[in-house]
Amino acid sequence: MAYPFGMDLLNIDFAKLKKILNPVLLNRVMIAGVIGAWLIIFFINFHNGTFDFEEAVKNTGGLAWYLLLFVIFISLAQKLMRIFWPKFWLLAPFLPLRKWAGIFVFLVVCSHVIFKILLNSLGTDISAIISMTFSTDHAMIFGSLAFLVLLPLFLTSTQWAVKRMGFKAWKRLQRFSHLAFVLAALHVALIDFFSRGEIEAGPILLLTVYFAGYGYLWWHKLKQSKTMAH
């Protein structure tokens, strides 16, 4: 029987697959991929000697959003799989990618903000930049709050910061990435709400899945603790 791409799913060499899914290799692929994607965004928005800042804002916002989704939902998926299929290991090699994905979220958002400032021709007018940043235009206030939450996470993304803070304190701080996700989802969902009254369904659906998933994890943990108490 012929299999797609020559793969027999019943006879996969999992030892070889684990070697292919090496976290170091995956990290390098992801870093190269994100840098490549950003460069593509930069160069495709040049048209006849001019730069399309509006499209660059949309493209960089989309790239940052998808990276943040990876960071949040790979963790949720792994936690759920531990409950429903404890021996499932396929997600584990991707977990170390969260660090670099999180770093790139912040860096791409920085370029997103810079392109937005240039699009609005604000230059170095600090008061105008602050006014835009915390306005309801394109639900900027939610995006700006997400950026402020991501800032300390980015600044503490080094091993030096982990040692200085202690792992437990550092881990608690990193959990604020969930708050950044919620704020970013509101930014994306309401981007046209204040101007045209439209709401993007995708981010709302993702928020629903997120809260349902973590709600189940909370319920499962509570159930286990009650069982152990008896």
N, CA, C and O of each residue as an XYZ file, in Angstrom:
920
protein
N       0.850     -1.203      0.000
C       0.000      0.000      0.000
C       0.881      1.247      0.000
O       1.869      1.322      0.730
N       0.512      2.224     -0.826
C       1.288      3.476     -0.898
C       0.812      4.441      0.180
O      -0.389      4.636      0.364
N       1.752      5.035      0.883
C       1.432      5.991      1.945
C       1.850      7.386      1.513
O       2.796      7.541      0.741
N       1.143      8.412      2.010
C       1.536      9.789      1.673
C       2.978     10.052      2.079
O       3.381      9.732      3.197
N       3.756     10.636      1.170
C       5.157     10.969      1.419
C       5.979      9.734      1.774
O       7.061      9.855      2.348
N       5.468      8.533      1.433
C       6.219      7.308      1.685
C       6.243      6.909      3.149
O       7.111      6.135      3.553
N       5.308      7.418      3.968
C       5.323      7.142      5.407
C       4.319      6.048      5.760
O       3.142      6.158      5.414
N       4.755      5.024      6.426
C       3.883      4.011      6.997
C       3.677      4.391      8.457
O       4.569      4.204      9.285
N       2.498      4.925      8.773
C       2.250      5.454     10.113
C       2.267      4.369     11.181
O       2.427      4.660     12.367
N       2.102      3.110     10.759
C       2.115      2.019     11.730
C       3.524      1.518     12.012
O       3.738      0.765     12.962
N       4.479      1.929     11.198
C       5.857      1.449     11.363
C       6.856      2.598     11.420
O       7.925      2.539     10.814
N       6.495      3.635     12.150
C       7.391      4.779     12.298
C       8.527      4.408     13.248
O       8.290      3.809     14.298
N       9.731      4.754     12.892
C      10.887      4.554     13.764
C      10.917      5.716     14.760
O      11.449      6.785     14.459
N      10.340      5.500     15.952
C      10.209      6.577     16.929
C      11.556      7.024     17.484
O      11.701      8.170     17.908
N      12.539      6.130     17.485
C      13.884      6.519     17.929
C      14.453      7.581     16.991
O      15.035      8.569     17.437
N      14.276      7.364     15.674
C      14.745      8.348     14.698
C      13.939      9.641     14.796
O      14.480     10.739     14.669
N      12.629      9.485     15.025
C      11.761     10.661     15.129
C      12.166     11.531     16.310
O      12.154     12.759     16.218
N      12.528     10.885     17.433
C      12.972     11.641     18.603
C      14.263     12.400     18.326
O      14.460     13.511     18.818
N      15.145     11.785     17.529
C      16.387     12.479     17.165
C      16.099     13.689     16.281
O      16.727     14.739     16.418
N      15.137     13.522     15.370
C      14.763     14.630     14.487
C      14.155     15.768     15.298
O      14.413     16.943     15.035
N      13.334     15.397     16.297
C      12.681     16.399     17.137
C      13.579     16.806     18.300
O      13.121     16.929     19.436
N      14.843     17.011     18.011
C      15.805     17.473     19.011
C      15.530     18.936     19.338
O      15.478     19.761     18.425
N      15.347     19.289     20.634
C      15.016     20.674     20.991
C      16.009     21.708     20.479
O      15.613     22.810     20.098
N      17.307     21.362     20.464
C      18.320     22.307     19.971
C      18.100     22.585     18.487
O      18.137     23.734     18.046
N      17.871     21.517     17.724
C      17.620     21.667     16.289
C      16.328     22.437     16.045
O      16.274     23.321     15.190
N      15.288     22.093     16.805
C      14.000     22.779     16.650
C      14.125     24.267     16.964
O      13.522     25.107     16.297
N      14.926     24.583     18.003
C      15.157     25.990     18.346
C      15.793     26.741     17.187
O      15.380     27.850     16.850
N      16.795     26.131     16.585
C      17.494     26.772     15.467
C      16.560     26.981     14.278
O      16.586     28.022     13.622
N      15.736     25.969     14.017
C      14.777     26.072     12.912
C      13.780     27.194     13.176
O      13.460     27.977     12.282
N      13.288     27.264     14.425
C      12.314     28.298     14.762
C      12.921     29.690     14.665
O      12.306     30.601     14.110
N      14.133     29.858     15.208
C      14.808     31.167     15.161
C      15.006     31.608     13.712
O      14.718     32.750     13.353
N      15.502     30.689     12.890
C      15.705     31.004     11.469
C      14.381     31.318     10.785
O      14.302     32.219      9.950
N      13.342     30.568     11.145
C      12.026     30.767     10.543
C      11.422     32.117     10.874
O      10.876     32.791     10.000
N      11.520     32.516     12.148
C      10.942     33.799     12.568
C      11.710     34.964     11.946
O      11.110     35.916     11.448
N      13.043     34.879     11.979
C      13.854     35.940     11.358
C      13.544     36.025      9.860
O      13.411     37.115      9.303
N      13.433     34.861      9.221
C      13.097     34.826      7.799
C      11.734     35.431      7.521
O      11.566     36.180      6.559
N      10.752     35.105      8.371
C       9.399     35.647      8.196
C       9.395     37.165      8.342
O       8.724     37.866      7.584
N      10.158     37.676      9.336
C      10.202     39.128      9.540
C      10.861     39.820      8.349
O      10.400     40.876      7.914
N      11.930     39.237      7.822
C      12.611     39.826      6.662
C      11.705     39.829      5.431
O      11.708     40.778      4.647
N      10.931     38.757      5.273
C       9.975     38.699      4.159
C       8.944     39.816      4.296
O       8.624     40.504      3.326
N       8.422     39.989      5.530
C       7.461     41.070      5.786
C       8.065     42.417      5.413
O       7.411     43.250      4.785
N       9.316     42.621      5.806
C       9.975     43.908      5.551
C      10.120     44.163      4.048
O       9.807     45.250      3.563
N      10.593     43.164      3.326
C      10.910     43.388      1.908
C       9.679     43.384      1.004
O       9.657     44.090     -0.004
N       8.646     42.592      1.350
C       7.466     42.557      0.467
C       6.632     43.823      0.570
O       5.766     44.070     -0.268
N       6.892     44.625      1.596
C       6.113     45.854      1.758
C       6.769     47.071      1.112
O       6.312     48.201      1.288
N       7.836     46.832      0.370
C       8.408     47.887     -0.469
C       7.719     47.860     -1.835
O       7.735     46.840     -2.524
N       7.122     48.970     -2.215
C       6.441     49.066     -3.506
C       6.874     50.345     -4.212
O       6.586     51.449     -3.750
N       7.565     50.185     -5.327
C       7.973     51.344     -6.140
C       8.710     52.411     -5.324
O       8.461     53.609     -5.466
N       9.610     51.950     -4.478
C      10.422     52.882     -3.706
C       9.777     53.407     -2.446
O      10.392     54.198     -1.730
N       8.545     52.991     -2.148
C       7.872     53.418     -0.911
C       7.583     52.196     -0.045
O       7.480     51.073     -0.538
N       7.457     52.438      1.244
C       7.211     51.346      2.197
C       5.767     51.411      2.673
O       5.286     52.464      3.092
N       5.080     50.273      2.603
C       3.676     50.184      3.016
C       3.612     49.900      4.518
O       3.583     48.746      4.944
N       3.592     50.974      5.310
C       3.600     50.816      6.767
C       2.318     50.163      7.277
O       2.349     49.424      8.261
N       1.203     50.431      6.622
C      -0.070     49.855      7.070
C      -0.050     48.333      6.989
O      -0.461     47.650      7.927
N       0.431     47.803      5.861
C       0.531     46.350      5.716
C       1.576     45.769      6.660
O       1.394     44.675      7.195
N       2.674     46.502      6.867
C       3.728     46.038      7.780
C       3.200     45.933      9.206
O       3.557     45.012      9.941
N       2.343     46.885      9.595
C       1.716     46.836     10.926
C       0.868     45.573     11.051
O       0.944     44.869     12.059
N       0.063     45.285     10.031
C      -0.796     44.093     10.051
C       0.040     42.813     10.070
O      -0.237     41.893     10.839
N       1.056     42.767      9.223
C       1.885     41.556      9.108
C       2.656     41.251     10.385
O       2.679     40.107     10.838
N       3.291     42.273     10.969
C       4.058     42.049     12.204
C       3.128     41.732     13.371
O       3.470     40.936     14.246
N       1.955     42.354     13.381
C       0.974     42.031     14.418
C       0.537     40.583     14.323
O       0.403     39.899     15.337
N       0.313     40.114     13.092
C      -0.072     38.718     12.894
C       1.020     37.752     13.309
O       0.742     36.732     13.940
N       2.270     38.065     12.959
C       3.395     37.200     13.327
C       3.537     37.104     14.843
O       3.716     36.012     15.382
N       3.459     38.237     15.532
C       3.562     38.241     16.996
C       2.413     37.459     17.626
O       2.613     36.729     18.596
N       1.219     37.611     17.078
C       0.031     36.931     17.596
C       0.171     35.414     17.484
O      -0.142     34.696     18.434
N       0.635     34.920     16.339
C       0.774     33.474     16.156
C       1.881     32.897     17.041
O       1.764     31.770     17.522
N       2.935     33.649     17.253
C       3.990     33.200     18.165
C       3.468     33.105     19.593
O       3.786     32.162     20.318
N       2.666     34.087     19.992
C       2.092     34.075     21.342
C       1.118     32.911     21.501
O       1.063     32.287     22.561
N       0.356     32.619     20.458
C      -0.548     31.467     20.499
C       0.234     30.176     20.713
O      -0.193     29.307     21.472
N       1.370     30.052     20.048
C       2.206     28.860     20.229
C       2.651     28.735     21.681
O       2.544     27.661     22.272
N       3.150     29.829     22.261
C       3.645     29.816     23.641
C       2.548     29.362     24.601
O       2.789     28.534     25.480
N       1.350     29.904     24.430
C       0.255     29.635     25.364
C      -0.338     28.246     25.156
O      -0.531     27.504     26.118
N      -0.625     27.892     23.916
C      -1.392     26.668     23.674
C      -0.541     25.407     23.653
O      -1.080     24.318     23.853
N       0.768     25.505     23.419
C       1.610     24.314     23.532
C       1.676     23.875     24.992
O       1.728     22.680     25.284
N       1.673     24.845     25.911
C       1.676     24.528     27.345
C       0.354     23.896     27.756
O       0.332     22.893     28.471
N      -0.751     24.490     27.299
C      -2.076     23.959     27.630
C      -2.246     22.549     27.075
O      -2.739     21.662     27.771
N      -1.841     22.342     25.831
C      -1.978     21.024     25.205
C      -1.173     19.966     25.952
O      -1.650     18.849     26.150
N       0.044     20.312     26.367
C       0.893     19.366     27.089
C       0.275     18.987     28.430
O       0.304     17.818     28.815
N      -0.282     19.962     29.143
C      -0.905     19.687     30.445
C      -2.130     18.796     30.296
O      -2.360     17.909     31.118
N      -2.914     19.027     29.254
C      -4.094     18.191     29.023
C      -3.698     16.776     28.616
O      -4.343     15.809     29.021
N      -2.636     16.649     27.813
C      -2.188     15.327     27.381
C      -1.666     14.502     28.548
O      -1.776     13.276     28.536
N      -1.099     15.159     29.557
C      -0.627     14.437     30.748
C      -1.782     13.746     31.458
O      -1.591     12.725     32.117
N      -2.977     14.304     31.324
C      -4.159     13.726     31.961
C      -4.756     12.618     31.096
O      -5.027     11.519     31.581
N      -4.959     12.916     29.812
C      -5.671     11.999     28.931
C      -4.774     10.938     28.293
O      -5.241      9.848     27.964
N      -3.502     11.249     28.119
C      -2.573     10.314     27.454
C      -1.175     10.544     28.017
O      -0.332     11.153     27.359
N      -0.924     10.054     29.242
C       0.341     10.344     29.943
C       1.599      9.936     29.186
O       2.648     10.555     29.361
N       1.512      8.905     28.347
C       2.701      8.429     27.631
C       2.965      9.197     26.334
O       3.960      8.942     25.656
N       2.095     10.118     25.994
C       2.268     10.888     24.755
C       3.431     11.857     24.936
O       3.413     12.698     25.834
N       4.438     11.735     24.082
C       5.674     12.513     24.252
C       5.919     13.515     23.131
O       6.861     14.304     23.202
N       5.076     13.490     22.091
C       5.368     14.249     20.876
C       5.430     15.761     21.098
O       6.123     16.465     20.363
N       4.711     16.267     22.105
C       4.719     17.709     22.357
C       5.931     18.155     23.173
O       6.351     19.309     23.088
N       6.490     17.237     23.963
C       7.579     17.589     24.885
C       8.772     18.269     24.211
O       9.291     19.241     24.761
N       9.235     17.801     23.035
C      10.396     18.463     22.411
C      10.136     19.915     22.011
O      11.074     20.688     21.816
N       8.854     20.280     21.890
C       8.527     21.641     21.467
C       8.431     22.626     22.636
O       8.421     23.839     22.424
N       8.359     22.111     23.866
C       8.210     22.990     25.028
C       9.380     23.957     25.217
O       9.147     25.117     25.554
N      10.648     23.521     25.010
C      11.764     24.470     25.157
C      11.722     25.634     24.164
O      12.390     26.648     24.366
N      10.944     25.487     23.099
C      10.849     26.555     22.104
C      10.098     27.773     22.633
O      10.152     28.852     22.042
N       9.392     27.589     23.761
C       8.595     28.696     24.306
C       9.460     29.897     24.671
O       9.027     31.041     24.532
N      10.688     29.638     25.139
C      11.556     30.746     25.547
C      11.852     31.677     24.376
O      11.611     32.882     24.456
N      12.377     31.111     23.284
C      12.721     31.940     22.133
C      11.480     32.487     21.443
O      11.495     33.599     20.915
N      10.410     31.708     21.448
C       9.159     32.208     20.864
C       8.676     33.433     21.631
O       8.221     34.409     21.035
N       8.779     33.372     22.978
C       8.389     34.513     23.808
C       9.265     35.732     23.568
O       8.773     36.859     23.514
N      10.568     35.501     23.423
C      11.491     36.609     23.129
C      11.126     37.263     21.799
O      11.102     38.488     21.681
N      10.843     36.431     20.806
C      10.495     36.970     19.489
C       9.140     37.671     19.493
O       8.933     38.618     18.734
N       8.220     37.218     20.337
C       6.940     37.932     20.458
C       7.209     39.396     20.786
O       6.677     40.298     20.138
N       8.044     39.619     21.803
C       8.338     40.992     22.230
C       9.059     41.774     21.135
O       8.697     42.917     20.854
N      10.067     41.176     20.519
C      10.847     41.876     19.493
C       9.990     42.223     18.272
O      10.101     43.317     17.717
N       9.140     41.286     17.862
C       8.265     41.551     16.716
C       7.241     42.627     17.064
O       6.913     43.471     16.230
N       6.735     42.595     18.302
C       5.798     43.635     18.742
C       6.478     45.002     18.723
O       5.850     46.002     18.375
N       7.755     45.051     19.096
C       8.499     46.323     19.036
C       8.492     46.883     17.615
O       8.267     48.077     17.415
N       8.740     46.019     16.627
C       8.711     46.481     15.235
C       7.291     46.862     14.821
O       7.095     47.793     14.039
N       6.315     46.149     15.343
C       4.893     46.444     15.105
C       4.560     47.863     15.581
O       3.887     48.623     14.884
N       5.044     48.202     16.777
C       4.808     49.535     17.353
C       5.530     50.610     16.540
O       4.963     51.666     16.258
N       6.776     50.341     16.167
C       7.558     51.316     15.385
C       6.878     51.602     14.045
O       6.777     52.756     13.629
N       6.416     50.549     13.376
C       5.723     50.741     12.093
C       4.431     51.541     12.281
O       4.069     52.356     11.432
N       3.740     51.302     13.401
C       2.502     52.041     13.681
C       2.800     53.522     13.895
O       2.066     54.379     13.403
N       3.872     53.829     14.623
C       4.273     55.224     14.856
C       4.633     55.902     13.535
O       4.250     57.047     13.295
N       5.365     55.195     12.687
C       5.749     55.747     11.388
C       4.542     55.899     10.466
O       4.466     56.849      9.687
N       3.598     54.960     10.555
C       2.370     55.045      9.756
C       1.592     56.312     10.078
O       1.057     56.973      9.189
N       1.538     56.640     11.377
C       0.797     57.827     11.826
C       1.636     59.097     11.790
O       1.176     60.166     12.192
N       2.892     58.971     11.296
C       3.801     60.127     11.165
C       3.943     60.896     12.480
O       3.885     62.126     12.507
N       4.129     60.147     13.569
C       4.231     60.783     14.890
C       5.658     61.197     15.222
O       5.871     62.051     16.082
N       6.641     60.595     14.546
C       8.036     60.963     14.787
C       8.429     60.766     16.239
O       8.260     59.683     16.799
N       8.957     61.827     16.846
C       9.393     61.766     18.251
C       8.457     62.559     19.160
O       8.847     62.962     20.256
N       7.236     62.782     18.712
C       6.240     63.502     19.518
C       5.725     62.562     20.611
O       4.785     61.798     20.393
N       6.350     62.628     21.783
C       6.059     61.693     22.875
C       4.601     61.758     23.305
O       3.965     60.722     23.501
N       4.063     62.979     23.456
C       2.672     63.116     23.909
C       1.705     62.492     22.902
O       0.715     61.870     23.288
N       1.998     62.662     21.605
C       1.140     62.075     20.568
C       1.249     60.552     20.568
O       0.258     59.853     20.359
N       2.462     60.043     20.805
C       2.670     58.591     20.852
C       1.912     57.988     22.031
O       1.261     56.953     21.893
N       2.000     58.643     23.198
C       1.290     58.155     24.389
C      -0.215     58.204     24.166
O      -0.936     57.277     24.535
N      -0.684     59.291     23.558
C      -2.112     59.437     23.273
C      -2.604     58.322     22.354
O      -3.676     57.759     22.574
N      -1.817     58.003     21.320
C      -2.174     56.922     20.400
C      -2.126     55.571     21.096
O      -3.005     54.729     20.914
N      -1.086     55.380     21.896
C      -0.845     54.091     22.541
C      -1.996     53.661     23.434
O      -2.344     52.480     23.477
N      -2.588     54.609     24.145
C      -3.650     54.261     25.089
C      -5.023     54.719     24.604
O      -5.910     55.021     25.402
N      -5.180     54.765     23.280
C      -6.464     55.143     22.689
C      -7.267     53.895     22.338
O      -6.755     52.776     22.391
N      -8.537     54.104     21.978
C      -9.378     52.987     21.536
C      -9.226     52.735     20.038
O      -9.806     51.788     19.508
N      -8.448     53.579     19.353
C      -8.200     53.379     17.924
C      -7.535     52.025     17.701
O      -6.437     51.776     18.197
N      -8.212     51.149     16.946
C      -7.726     49.780     16.729
C      -7.470     49.052     18.059
O      -6.584     48.202     18.157
N      -8.268     49.407     19.080
C      -8.138     48.764     20.403
C      -6.699     48.797     20.902
O      -6.218     47.845     21.517
N      -6.014     49.920     20.622
C      -4.597     50.056     20.966
C      -4.332     49.887     22.456
O      -3.276     49.392     22.849
N      -5.279     50.293     23.277
C      -5.057     50.241     24.728
C      -4.771     48.813     25.193
O      -3.917     48.602     26.055
N      -5.480     47.832     24.628
C      -5.258     46.434     25.025
C      -3.905     45.928     24.527
O      -3.205     45.206     25.237
N      -3.545     46.311     23.308
C      -2.236     45.931     22.784
C      -1.104     46.545     23.580
O      -0.083     45.902     23.822
N      -1.291     47.806     23.992
C      -0.254     48.500     24.765
C      -0.085     47.882     26.148
O       1.035     47.746     26.640
N      -1.199     47.509     26.775
C      -1.126     46.856     28.084
C      -0.438     45.494     27.963
O       0.338     45.106     28.836
N      -0.727     44.772     26.877
C      -0.051     43.489     26.638
C       1.451     43.702     26.482
O       2.250     42.919     26.996
N       1.833     44.764     25.772
C       3.251     45.094     25.580
C       3.927     45.375     26.921
O       5.043     44.916     27.163
N       3.254     46.126     27.793
C       3.820     46.454     29.107
C       3.983     45.203     29.965
O       4.932     45.098     30.741
N       3.059     44.256     29.827
C       3.171     42.992     30.567
C       4.340     42.169     30.031
O       5.056     41.524     30.797
N       4.530     42.193     28.711
C       5.611     41.412     28.094
C       6.995     41.973     28.399
O       7.981     41.235     28.392
N       7.073     43.278     28.667
C       8.375     43.926     28.873
C       9.198     43.276     29.986
O      10.344     42.906     29.734
N       8.661     43.117     31.226
C       9.478     42.472     32.269
C       9.778     41.006     31.968
O      10.801     40.481     32.409
N       8.896     40.343     31.221
C       9.157     38.948     30.844
C      10.344     38.875     29.895
O      11.172     37.969     29.993
N      10.424     39.832     28.977
C      11.552     39.894     28.045
C      12.848     40.222     28.780
O      13.886     39.614     28.518
N      12.787     41.180     29.695
C      13.987     41.618     30.414
C      14.537     40.546     31.346
O      15.713     40.581     31.708
N      13.691     39.589     31.737
C      14.132     38.522     32.650
C      14.239     37.178     31.927
O      14.104     36.126     32.552
N      14.479     37.208     30.624
C      14.520     35.969     29.836
C      15.904     35.321     29.799
O      16.103     34.333     29.092
N      16.862     35.866     30.553
C      18.226     35.323     30.557
C      18.454     34.407     31.757
O      17.728     34.480     32.749
N      19.466     33.545     31.659
C      19.834     32.677     32.778
C      20.298     33.501     33.974
O      20.073     33.110     35.120
N      20.946     34.640     33.720
C      21.388     35.521     34.802
C      20.195     35.991     35.620
O      20.259     36.027     36.849
N      19.102     36.352     34.945
C      17.896     36.813     35.637
C      17.278     35.694     36.466
O      16.799     35.929     37.576
N      17.289     34.469     35.925
C      16.742     33.321     36.655
C      17.522     33.093     37.945
O      16.931     32.843     38.996
N      18.863     33.180     37.864
C      19.704     32.983     39.050
C      19.500     34.088     40.073
O      19.450     33.823     41.274
N      19.382     35.318     39.608
C      19.205     36.459     40.516
C      17.850     36.416     41.217
O      17.753     36.711     42.408
N      16.812     36.052     40.481
C      15.461     36.052     41.034
C      15.150     34.781     41.816
O      14.354     34.798     42.754
N      15.785     33.682     41.422
C      15.388     32.374     41.935
C      14.345     31.792     40.998
O      13.497     32.514     40.476
N      14.409     30.482     40.787
C      13.556     29.871     39.768
C      12.073     30.047     40.069
O      11.289     30.323     39.160
N      11.672     29.891     41.346
C      10.246     29.978     41.685
C       9.687     31.366     41.406
O       8.604     31.505     40.838
N      10.437     32.399     41.812
C       9.991     33.776     41.568
C       9.956     34.069     40.069
O       9.034     34.719     39.575
N      10.965     33.584     39.358
C      11.016     33.784     37.909
C       9.843     33.091     37.230
O       9.237     33.638     36.308
N       9.524     31.879     37.693
C       8.413     31.119     37.113
C       7.093     31.833     37.344
O       6.243     31.882     36.455
N       6.920     32.390     38.542
C       5.687     33.137     38.838
C       5.550     34.337     37.909
O       4.461     34.635     37.418
N       6.669     35.022     37.675
C       6.642     36.182     36.782
C       6.278     35.765     35.359
O       5.513     36.455     34.684
N       6.824     34.641     34.904
C       6.562     34.190     33.532
C       5.099     33.842     33.303
O       4.629     33.845     32.165
N       4.378     33.543     34.373
C       2.953     33.221     34.230
C       2.135     34.424     33.765
O       0.995     34.277     33.325
N       2.728     35.617     33.868
C       2.029     36.803     33.379
C       1.895     36.787     31.857
O       1.193     37.622     31.286
N       2.564     35.844     31.202
C       2.377     35.699     29.754
C       0.919     35.371     29.432
O       0.430     35.686     28.348
N       0.227     34.733     30.385
C      -1.188     34.421     30.190
C      -2.024     35.703     30.174
O      -2.963     35.826     29.388
N      -1.681     36.648     31.039
C      -2.364     37.944     31.036
C      -2.094     38.675     29.722
O      -2.992     39.292     29.149
N      -0.852     38.599     29.253
C      -0.494     39.225     27.972
C      -1.317     38.620     26.838
O      -1.746     39.331     25.930
N      -1.534     37.312     26.891
C      -2.341     36.648     25.861
C      -3.776     37.152     25.872
O      -4.336     37.455     24.819
N      -4.372     37.244     27.050
C      -5.763     37.711     27.159
C      -5.889     39.131     26.613
O      -6.813     39.431     25.858
N      -4.955     40.002     26.998
C      -4.976     41.389     26.522
C      -4.754     41.457     25.008
O      -5.414     42.228     24.312
N      -3.825     40.650     24.508
C      -3.560     40.624     23.066
C      -4.777     40.109     22.303
O      -5.095     40.607     21.223
N      -5.456     39.111     22.866
C      -6.659     38.573     22.226
C      -7.754     39.634     22.141
O      -8.456     39.728     21.134
N      -7.897     40.429     23.198
C      -8.874     41.526     23.183
C      -8.485     42.578     22.147
O      -9.342     43.127     21.454
N      -7.191     42.850     22.047
C      -6.695     43.807     21.047
C      -7.053     43.344     19.632
O      -7.541     44.130     18.819
N      -6.807     42.067     19.347
C      -7.079     41.526     18.010
C      -8.585     41.430     17.755
O      -9.060     41.750     16.666
N      -9.331     40.984     18.775
C     -10.780     40.809     18.612
C     -11.505     42.133     18.398
O     -12.464     42.205     17.629
N     -11.042     43.184     19.084
C     -11.746     44.473     19.062
C     -11.076     45.504     18.162
O     -11.360     46.697     18.265
N     -10.188     45.050     17.279
C      -9.389     45.980     16.478
C     -10.247     46.896     15.598
O      -9.856     48.027     15.309
N     -11.422     46.403     15.173
C     -12.337     47.221     14.365
C     -13.626     47.559     15.105
O     -14.550     48.120     14.515
N     -13.697     47.225     16.388
C     -14.944     47.402     17.133
C     -15.279     48.874     17.362
O     -16.422     49.291     17.177
N     -14.277     49.661     17.764
C     -14.543     51.053     18.128
C     -14.767     51.947     16.907
O     -15.317     53.042     17.031
N     -14.343     51.486     15.733
C     -14.543     52.286     14.516
C     -15.727     51.797     13.680
O     -16.467     52.600     13.111
N     -15.901     50.451     13.608
C     -16.963     49.908     12.754
C     -17.925     48.990     13.493
O     -18.868     48.470     12.896
N     -17.698     48.787     14.779
C     -18.593     47.940     15.557
C     -18.449     46.460     15.266
O     -19.345     45.678     15.582
N     -17.325     46.060     14.661
C     -17.102     44.657     14.301
C     -16.198     43.967     15.318
O     -15.263     44.568     15.847
N     -16.492     42.698     15.580
C     -15.686     41.894     16.499
C     -15.160     40.672     15.754
O     -15.917     39.965     15.089
N     -13.859     40.431     15.871
C     -13.244     39.253     15.249
C     -13.598     38.010     16.069
O     -13.349     37.960     17.274
N     -14.178     37.015     15.408
C     -14.635     35.817     16.118
C     -13.479     34.910     16.539
O     -13.551     34.259     17.581
N     -12.409     34.864     15.732
C     -11.300     33.947     16.002
C     -10.687     34.091     17.385
O     -10.590     33.104     18.114
N     -10.265     35.308     17.771
C      -9.670     35.490     19.102
C     -10.637     35.165     20.242
O     -10.225     34.665     21.288
N     -11.937     35.452     20.031
C     -12.934     35.125     21.058
C     -13.040     33.616     21.225
O     -13.145     33.116     22.345
N     -13.012     32.892     20.111
C     -13.041     31.428     20.164
C     -11.808     30.889     20.881
O     -11.912     29.968     21.691
N     -10.647     31.460     20.586
C      -9.407     31.027     21.237
C      -9.435     31.310     22.734
O      -8.957     30.502     23.531
N      -9.990     32.449     23.115
C     -10.145     32.757     24.542
C     -11.064     31.741     25.214
O     -10.815     31.322     26.345
N     -12.125     31.351     24.515
C     -13.062     30.361     25.055
C     -12.367     29.022     25.274
O     -12.529     28.393     26.319
N     -11.591     28.592     24.276
C     -10.836     27.336     24.392
C      -9.826     27.429     25.531
O      -9.653     26.481     26.297
N      -9.164     28.574     25.634
C      -8.156     28.794     26.679
C      -8.781     28.663     28.070
O      -8.284     27.913     28.911
N      -9.871     29.395     28.306
C     -10.499     29.369     29.631
C     -11.145     28.018     29.918
O     -11.146     27.568     31.063
N     -11.697     27.364     28.893
C     -12.271     26.030     29.079
C     -11.177     25.028     29.443
O     -11.359     24.197     30.333
N     -10.040     25.114     28.750
C      -8.926     24.202     29.011
C      -8.362     24.361     30.405
O      -8.189     23.381     31.129
N      -8.074     25.598     30.781
C      -7.507     25.824     32.113
C      -8.551     25.657     33.207
O      -8.216     25.336     34.347
N      -9.823     25.876     32.859
C     -10.893     25.593     33.814
C     -10.965     24.111     34.122
O     -11.155     23.713     35.271
N     -10.811     23.294     33.084
C     -10.805     21.848     33.281
C      -9.604     21.421     34.114
O      -9.740     20.585     35.007
N      -8.435     21.982     33.837
C      -7.233     21.643     34.608
C      -7.407     21.999     36.077
O      -6.996     21.248     36.961
N      -8.024     23.162     36.331
C      -8.274     23.578     37.714
C      -9.232     22.608     38.387
O      -9.011     22.204     39.529
N     -10.312     22.227     37.671
C     -11.295     21.293     38.222
C     -10.652     19.933     38.485
O     -10.913     19.316     39.517
N      -9.822     19.468     37.570
C      -9.159     18.167     37.716
C      -8.215     18.167     38.916
O      -8.160     17.190     39.662
N      -7.475     19.258     39.104
C      -6.559     19.367     40.240
C      -7.335     19.392     41.549
O      -6.929     18.768     42.529
N      -8.452     20.115     41.564
C      -9.296     20.182     42.761
C      -9.874     18.813     43.085
O      -9.930     18.417     44.249
N     -10.301     18.098     42.066
C     -10.860     16.758     42.240
C      -9.815     15.808     42.810
O     -10.117     15.006     43.694
N      -8.583     15.897     42.302
C      -7.497     15.044     42.788
C      -7.165     15.332     44.246
O      -6.939     14.409     45.029
N      -7.135     16.610     44.610
C      -6.805     16.985     45.989
C      -7.871     16.493     46.959
O      -7.550     16.094     48.078
N      -9.134     16.517     46.543
C     -10.222     16.014     47.393
C     -10.129     14.504     47.551
O     -10.393     13.964     48.625
N      -9.750     13.825     46.461
C      -9.599     12.364     46.498
C      -8.465     11.960     47.439
O      -8.592     11.001     48.201
N      -7.350     12.703     47.380
C      -6.206     12.414     48.245
C      -6.525     12.717     49.703
O      -6.008     12.061     50.606
N      -7.381     13.715     49.931
C      -7.750     14.082     51.303
C      -8.564     12.989     51.977
O      -8.539     12.836     53.198
N      -9.297     12.221     51.146
C     -10.091     11.126     51.690
C      -9.284      9.828     51.712
O      -9.792      8.792     52.140
